[in-house]
Amino acid sequence: MNKILTSLLSLGVAASAALAANSAITAVKVANVEDAAVWSNAKFSDVTLYPQTAIEMNDKKANELTENAKAKKAQVAAVYDGKNMALMVKWADGSKDLQSGYASTTYSDGFAVQFAGATAKPQPLPYIGMGSVDRPVVVHLQKANEKVYEPNGNKDVGNQINRQQTGVFGQELAEFDAKVASLAVTDYERIFVGEGFRSLTEVKDGSVKSNSSMVYGTNGWSGILTRPLKDAYVNLSGTVPVSIAVWDGSKMGRNGLKNLSSWIAINLDGQKPNAAMVSDLTTDSKGDATKGKAALEANGCNGCHQMNAADPKSFMAPSLKNVGGYSTAAYLRESILKPSAVVVPGYNRNAHSNTPWYNLEKGKRISTMTDYSHLDKATVEDIVAYLKTLKAEVE
């Protein structure tokens, strides 16, 4: 796979077709997704990835590095054959950051592709990142890392010591290094499934087969993910909703400190698209954003939520300053009408104990947010329209 990516770097980010960020992407039908030549005819589309800012991290330096983070443009293309689907993601990054061993002081670049596990109903799709109850997601994560020695239960402890403590030099040291390199783990690829609150679990039983890799070039990173159209968790056909995320190691990116897209519609060429889903993912609310801002303030939403970067930080509820970039209109609408449908893991530990984000009632997490289902449809659409305007500028 690395050879395939290396040969494709010459295509460059500039070769990508400049389409609207919320446009549907067409996955070209090919004979074999593993053939590097397929990408020369693939249709690249611009996808905007917004800083994830719902919860501020307890890391002063990381927060300073990302205080005024902007959205990123990535280029995404997809192909599929009778059995597999492959996506290529290209994004600019001024530095090549690799994970060094298992140190907690280094951070790597990386990317992830998320699929909705159940897509029979276009509305509402799962919460991006961890999924929702009865609405699972599958997340493929690839990180850029150096070779990491891992014993893998082979009991070859003689190769675990620091090379400076081997007591050998010259040819013997070269042989030691070669042995360690041969036993090293050179790829960091993980697959997770999630179905709501703190449920993200790594798949280790082999029920999901995939292959992903990253290569750094003059224009930044190129990453490819290949996976089956159908397995125990997904059945990809017609219109496939995906979400893309990238991490920047130079800005201490990890976990929730990343840039991510909203759900994107990918239509498999030659198959009947899911018209309702495409409409849901490519059409914003038709409400009046100006009226929506007034309605939002009248209903006290900004009393708990931070709306813009210039607003005071609030730990009483998730920040919404980029929610319009990585959320669909359908998700925002659901959050207003059914706030307990999706409950996020928790608030910043600096928040006051008297302002929890949810309460437990008979074992079920109930959001402390007011239920606004009493609002008329027009007002809800106006609020959604305003929330969709909350997003960072593109760098």
C-alpha positions as CSV (number, residue, x, y, z in Angstrom):
1,M,0.0,0.0,0.0
2,N,2.9,2.4,0.8
3,K,4.2,1.9,-2.8
4,I,0.8,2.8,-4.2
5,L,0.6,6.0,-2.1
6,T,4.2,7.0,-3.0
7,S,3.4,6.7,-6.7
8,L,0.3,8.9,-6.3
9,L,2.0,11.8,-4.5
10,S,2.8,13.3,-7.9
11,L,-0.9,13.8,-8.5
12,G,-0.7,16.6,-5.9
13,V,-3.5,18.4,-4.0
14,A,-3.9,20.8,-6.8
15,A,-5.2,18.1,-9.1
16,S,-8.3,17.7,-6.9
17,A,-11.6,18.9,-8.4
18,A,-12.8,21.9,-6.4
19,L,-16.4,21.0,-5.5
20,A,-18.5,22.4,-2.7
21,A,-17.7,21.0,0.7
22,N,-21.3,19.8,1.2
23,S,-21.6,18.2,-2.2
24,A,-22.1,14.5,-2.6
25,I,-19.0,12.5,-3.7
26,T,-19.1,9.9,-6.4
27,A,-17.3,6.6,-5.8
28,V,-16.1,5.5,-9.2
29,K,-16.7,1.8,-10.1
30,V,-13.4,0.1,-10.9
31,A,-12.2,-3.5,-11.5
32,N,-9.9,-3.6,-8.5
33,V,-9.6,-1.0,-5.8
34,E,-6.0,-2.2,-5.0
35,D,-4.8,-1.1,-8.4
36,A,-2.9,2.2,-8.0
37,A,-4.0,3.4,-11.5
38,V,-7.6,3.8,-10.4
39,W,-6.8,7.0,-8.5
40,S,-5.8,8.8,-11.7
41,N,-9.5,8.7,-12.8
42,A,-11.0,9.2,-9.4
43,K,-13.1,12.3,-8.7
44,F,-11.7,14.3,-5.9
45,S,-13.9,16.7,-3.9
46,D,-13.1,19.3,-1.4
47,V,-14.2,18.5,2.1
48,T,-13.9,21.0,5.0
49,L,-12.7,19.7,8.4
50,Y,-13.5,21.9,11.4
51,P,-11.8,22.1,14.7
52,Q,-13.6,20.0,17.3
53,T,-14.3,22.3,20.1
54,A,-17.3,20.9,22.1
55,I,-15.1,20.2,25.1
56,E,-11.9,22.1,26.0
57,M,-9.0,19.9,27.1
58,N,-7.3,20.2,30.4
59,D,-4.0,20.9,28.7
60,K,-2.9,24.5,28.8
61,K,-0.3,24.2,26.0
62,A,-2.6,22.3,23.7
63,N,-5.4,24.9,24.3
64,E,-3.0,27.7,23.5
65,L,-1.9,26.0,20.3
66,T,-5.5,25.6,19.1
67,E,-7.1,28.7,20.6
68,N,-7.7,30.2,17.1
69,A,-7.7,27.0,15.1
70,K,-9.1,27.3,11.6
71,A,-10.8,24.8,9.4
72,K,-8.8,22.7,7.0
73,K,-9.6,21.7,3.4
74,A,-9.0,18.1,2.5
75,Q,-9.5,16.4,-0.8
76,V,-11.4,13.1,-0.8
77,A,-12.0,10.5,-3.5
78,A,-13.6,7.1,-3.4
79,V,-13.6,4.0,-5.6
80,Y,-15.3,0.6,-5.3
81,D,-15.4,-2.8,-6.9
82,G,-17.7,-5.7,-6.3
83,K,-16.3,-6.5,-2.9
84,N,-14.4,-3.5,-1.5
85,M,-14.5,0.3,-1.2
86,A,-11.4,2.6,-0.9
87,L,-11.1,6.2,0.0
88,M,-8.1,8.5,-0.5
89,V,-7.8,11.6,1.8
90,K,-5.2,14.3,1.0
91,W,-4.6,17.3,3.3
92,A,-1.9,19.9,3.8
93,D,0.4,19.7,6.8
94,G,3.5,21.7,7.2
95,S,5.3,19.1,9.4
96,K,5.7,15.4,9.5
97,D,4.9,14.3,13.1
98,L,5.4,10.7,14.0
99,Q,4.5,8.9,17.2
100,S,7.7,7.9,19.0
101,G,7.3,4.7,20.8
102,Y,4.6,4.8,23.5
103,A,5.8,8.1,24.9
104,S,3.0,10.4,26.2
105,T,5.0,13.5,25.3
106,T,4.9,13.0,21.5
107,Y,1.9,13.3,19.2
108,S,1.5,12.1,15.7
109,D,-0.4,13.1,12.6
110,G,-3.2,10.8,11.6
111,F,-6.5,10.4,9.9
112,A,-9.8,8.5,10.5
113,V,-12.8,7.5,8.4
114,Q,-16.1,6.8,10.1
115,F,-19.0,4.8,8.7
116,A,-22.5,4.6,9.9
117,G,-23.3,1.1,11.0
118,A,-27.0,1.3,10.1
119,T,-28.2,3.5,7.3
120,A,-31.7,2.3,6.5
121,K,-33.1,5.6,8.0
122,P,-31.4,8.7,6.7
123,Q,-32.5,10.8,9.7
124,P,-31.0,11.0,12.1
125,L,-27.5,9.6,11.5
126,P,-25.4,8.6,14.5
127,Y,-23.5,11.1,16.5
128,I,-20.0,11.6,14.9
129,G,-17.2,10.1,16.9
130,M,-18.9,7.7,19.3
131,G,-22.2,6.9,17.6
132,S,-25.6,6.9,19.4
133,V,-27.7,4.3,21.1
134,D,-29.1,1.9,18.5
135,R,-27.2,3.9,15.9
136,P,-23.6,2.4,15.8
137,V,-20.6,3.7,14.0
138,V,-17.4,2.0,12.7
139,V,-14.2,4.1,13.0
140,H,-11.0,3.3,11.1
141,L,-8.0,5.1,12.6
142,Q,-4.5,5.4,11.1
143,K,-1.6,7.2,12.9
144,A,1.8,8.0,11.6
145,N,4.4,6.4,13.8
146,E,8.0,5.3,14.0
147,K,9.1,1.7,14.3
148,V,8.1,0.5,17.8
149,Y,9.6,-2.6,19.3
150,E,6.9,-4.9,20.7
151,P,7.7,-8.3,22.2
152,N,4.4,-9.8,21.1
153,G,4.8,-12.6,23.6
154,N,7.9,-14.0,22.0
155,K,9.9,-13.8,25.2
156,D,12.9,-12.2,23.3
157,V,13.6,-9.9,26.2
158,G,17.2,-9.4,25.0
159,N,15.9,-7.1,22.3
160,Q,14.0,-4.9,24.7
161,I,17.0,-3.1,26.2
162,N,18.2,0.3,25.1
163,R,20.9,0.0,22.4
164,Q,23.2,2.2,24.5
165,Q,23.1,-0.5,27.2
166,T,23.9,-3.5,25.0
167,G,27.6,-3.5,25.6
168,V,28.2,-4.1,21.9
169,F,29.4,-1.9,19.0
170,G,30.3,-2.0,15.4
171,Q,29.0,-5.0,13.5
172,E,27.4,-6.6,16.6
173,L,25.5,-3.4,17.3
174,A,24.3,-3.2,13.7
175,E,23.1,-6.8,14.0
176,F,21.3,-5.9,17.2
177,D,19.6,-2.9,15.5
178,A,18.5,-5.1,12.6
179,K,17.0,-7.7,14.9
180,V,15.0,-5.1,16.8
181,A,13.8,-3.6,13.5
182,S,12.7,-6.9,12.2
183,L,10.6,-7.4,15.4
184,A,9.2,-3.8,15.4
185,V,5.7,-2.7,14.8
186,T,5.7,-0.2,11.9
187,D,2.0,0.3,11.4
188,Y,-0.6,1.9,13.7
189,E,-4.0,1.0,12.4
190,R,-7.0,0.5,14.6
191,I,-10.7,-0.2,14.1
192,F,-13.4,0.8,16.7
193,V,-17.1,0.4,17.0
194,G,-19.3,2.6,19.1
195,E,-22.9,3.0,20.0
196,G,-23.1,6.0,22.3
197,F,-21.8,7.3,25.5
198,R,-18.3,6.0,26.2
199,S,-18.9,2.8,24.2
200,L,-16.1,3.1,21.7
201,T,-14.4,-0.3,21.6
202,E,-11.5,-1.6,19.6
203,V,-12.3,-4.5,17.2
204,K,-9.7,-7.3,17.8
205,D,-11.6,-10.4,16.7
206,G,-10.9,-10.0,13.0
207,S,-14.6,-9.4,12.2
208,V,-13.5,-6.2,10.3
209,K,-10.9,-6.5,7.5
210,S,-9.3,-3.3,6.4
211,N,-6.0,-1.8,5.2
212,S,-4.9,1.8,5.7
213,S,-1.7,3.7,5.4
214,M,-0.2,7.2,5.1
215,V,2.6,8.8,3.1
216,Y,4.0,12.3,3.6
217,G,5.0,14.3,0.5
218,T,5.6,17.9,-0.6
219,N,1.9,18.8,-0.4
220,G,1.3,17.1,3.0
221,W,-0.3,13.8,3.8
222,S,-2.0,11.3,1.6
223,G,-3.9,8.5,3.3
224,I,-5.8,5.5,1.9
225,L,-8.4,3.2,3.5
226,T,-9.6,0.0,1.9
227,R,-12.4,-2.0,3.5
228,P,-15.1,-4.5,2.4
229,L,-18.5,-3.2,1.3
230,K,-20.1,-5.6,3.7
231,D,-19.1,-7.2,7.0
232,A,-20.6,-7.7,10.5
233,Y,-21.0,-4.0,11.0
234,V,-21.8,-2.3,7.7
235,N,-23.5,-3.0,4.4
236,L,-22.4,-0.3,2.0
237,S,-24.6,0.3,-1.0
238,G,-26.3,3.2,-2.8
239,T,-25.3,6.2,-0.7
240,V,-22.6,5.7,1.9
241,P,-22.4,8.4,4.7
242,V,-18.8,8.9,6.0
243,S,-17.1,11.4,8.2
244,I,-13.4,12.3,7.9
245,A,-11.0,13.5,10.7
246,V,-7.3,14.5,10.8
247,W,-4.9,15.0,13.6
248,D,-1.9,17.4,13.7
249,G,0.8,16.2,15.9
250,S,2.6,19.6,15.9
251,K,-0.5,21.0,17.7
252,M,-0.6,18.1,20.2
253,G,-3.6,16.6,18.4
254,R,-5.1,13.5,19.9
255,N,-8.5,12.1,20.8
256,G,-10.9,15.0,20.7
257,L,-8.3,17.5,19.6
258,K,-8.7,17.2,15.9
259,N,-10.4,18.6,12.7
260,L,-13.4,16.7,11.5
261,S,-16.1,16.9,8.8
262,S,-19.8,16.5,9.1
263,W,-21.4,13.4,7.5
264,I,-20.6,13.3,3.8
265,A,-22.7,11.5,1.2
266,I,-20.8,9.2,-1.1
267,N,-22.8,7.8,-4.0
268,L,-21.7,4.5,-5.5
269,D,-21.6,5.0,-9.2
270,G,-24.1,2.8,-11.0
271,Q,-26.2,2.2,-7.9
272,K,-29.4,3.9,-7.0
273,P,-28.6,6.7,-4.5
274,N,-30.5,7.2,-1.3
275,A,-32.2,10.5,-2.3
276,A,-33.4,11.3,1.2
277,M,-30.0,10.8,2.7
278,V,-28.3,12.8,0.0
279,S,-30.8,15.6,0.6
280,D,-30.2,15.4,4.3
281,L,-26.4,15.7,4.0
282,T,-26.2,18.3,1.2
283,T,-29.0,20.7,2.2
284,D,-28.9,23.0,5.1
285,S,-31.9,24.4,7.0
286,K,-34.1,26.8,5.1
287,G,-34.7,28.8,8.2
288,D,-33.8,32.5,8.8
289,A,-30.5,32.6,10.6
290,T,-31.1,36.2,11.9
291,K,-34.4,35.2,13.4
292,G,-32.7,32.0,14.7
293,K,-30.1,34.0,16.6
294,A,-32.8,36.1,18.3
295,A,-34.8,33.0,19.1
296,L,-31.8,31.2,20.5
297,E,-31.0,34.1,22.8
298,A,-34.6,34.5,23.8
299,N,-34.7,30.9,24.9
300,G,-31.5,31.2,27.0
301,C,-29.3,28.9,24.9
302,N,-26.3,31.2,25.2
303,G,-26.6,31.1,28.9
304,C,-25.1,27.6,29.0
305,H,-23.4,27.2,25.5
306,Q,-20.5,29.2,24.2
307,M,-21.6,30.3,20.7
308,N,-18.6,32.1,19.3
309,A,-14.9,32.3,20.1
310,A,-15.4,35.8,21.3
311,D,-18.0,34.7,23.9
312,P,-16.9,33.9,27.5
313,K,-16.0,30.2,27.9
314,S,-18.7,28.2,29.7
315,F,-18.4,24.7,31.2
316,M,-22.1,24.3,31.8
317,A,-22.6,22.7,28.4
318,P,-20.7,21.9,25.2
319,S,-19.3,24.8,23.2
320,L,-21.1,25.3,20.0
321,K,-18.6,27.6,18.3
322,N,-17.9,25.1,15.5
323,V,-21.0,23.0,15.7
324,G,-22.3,24.3,12.3
325,G,-19.2,22.8,10.6
326,Y,-19.3,19.3,11.8
327,S,-23.0,18.8,12.5
328,T,-25.8,18.1,10.0
329,A,-29.1,20.1,10.2
330,A,-30.9,16.9,11.2
331,Y,-28.6,16.4,14.2
332,L,-29.0,20.0,15.3
333,R,-32.7,19.7,15.0
334,E,-32.8,16.5,17.0
335,S,-30.6,18.1,19.7
336,I,-33.2,20.9,20.1
337,L,-36.2,18.7,20.2
338,K,-34.8,15.6,21.9
339,P,-31.7,16.7,23.9
340,S,-31.4,13.3,25.6
341,A,-31.2,11.4,22.3
342,V,-27.4,11.9,22.3
343,V,-25.6,12.5,25.6
344,V,-21.9,13.3,25.3
345,P,-19.4,11.7,27.7
346,G,-19.0,14.6,30.1
347,Y,-17.9,18.1,30.8
348,N,-14.5,19.7,31.6
349,R,-13.4,18.8,35.1
350,N,-13.1,22.5,35.8
351,A,-16.9,22.8,35.6
352,H,-18.9,23.4,38.7
353,S,-20.2,20.2,40.3
354,N,-23.7,21.8,40.5
355,T,-23.9,22.0,36.7
356,P,-23.7,18.4,35.4
357,W,-24.5,17.8,31.8
358,Y,-26.8,14.9,32.5
359,N,-28.6,13.1,35.4
360,L,-29.2,9.4,35.8
361,E,-32.8,8.4,35.9
362,K,-33.6,4.7,36.3
363,G,-30.2,3.9,34.8
364,K,-30.7,6.1,31.8
365,R,-28.7,9.3,31.2
366,I,-31.0,12.3,30.8
367,S,-29.6,15.6,29.5
368,T,-30.0,18.6,31.8
369,M,-30.7,20.7,28.7
370,T,-34.3,21.9,28.4
371,D,-36.6,20.1,26.0
372,Y,-37.6,22.6,23.3
373,S,-40.1,20.4,21.6
374,H,-42.7,23.0,22.4
375,L,-41.2,25.4,19.9
376,D,-43.0,25.7,16.6
377,K,-41.4,24.2,13.5
378,A,-40.4,27.6,11.9
379,T,-38.6,28.7,15.1
380,V,-36.7,25.4,15.3
381,E,-35.6,25.8,11.6
382,D,-34.5,29.4,12.3
383,I,-32.4,28.2,15.2
384,V,-30.9,25.4,13.2
385,A,-30.1,27.9,10.4
386,Y,-28.2,30.1,12.8
387,L,-26.3,27.2,14.4
388,K,-25.2,26.1,10.9
389,T,-23.4,29.5,10.6
390,L,-21.2,28.8,13.7
391,K,-18.0,27.6,12.2
392,A,-14.3,28.6,11.9
393,E,-12.9,30.2,8.8
394,V,-10.9,28.0,6.5
395,E,-7.1,28.4,6.6
